[in-house]
Amino acid sequence: MVIEVRLMEKPVHVVLRAIEEAILGAATDLPQTAKQLARRSGYHIGSHFYDAINVLVKAARLVRTAGGY
């Protein structure tokens, strides 16, 4: 999947990895903890998973809230 993000006000296309696509597929309107997202997306929680979450947050495709993501 390719998403468009803004970098210094210019659109940039980013190719998502499988883990990032799985996280987006597991995300819901209700906040979930990282552990819940990992379980629903079929991945184990760890630095690789948190890196993928950070990519999505920075690209404004996932929102970090007090209750989770």
Sequence and secondary structure as in RCSB ss.txt:
>XXXX:A:sequence
MVIEVRLMEKPVHVVLRAIEEAILGAATDLPQTAKQLARRSGYHIGSHFYDAINVLVKAARLVRTAGGY
>XXXX:A:secstr
 EEEEEETTEEEEEE  HHHHHHHHH  SS   HHHHHHHHT   SHHHHHHHHHHHHTTSS  BTTB 
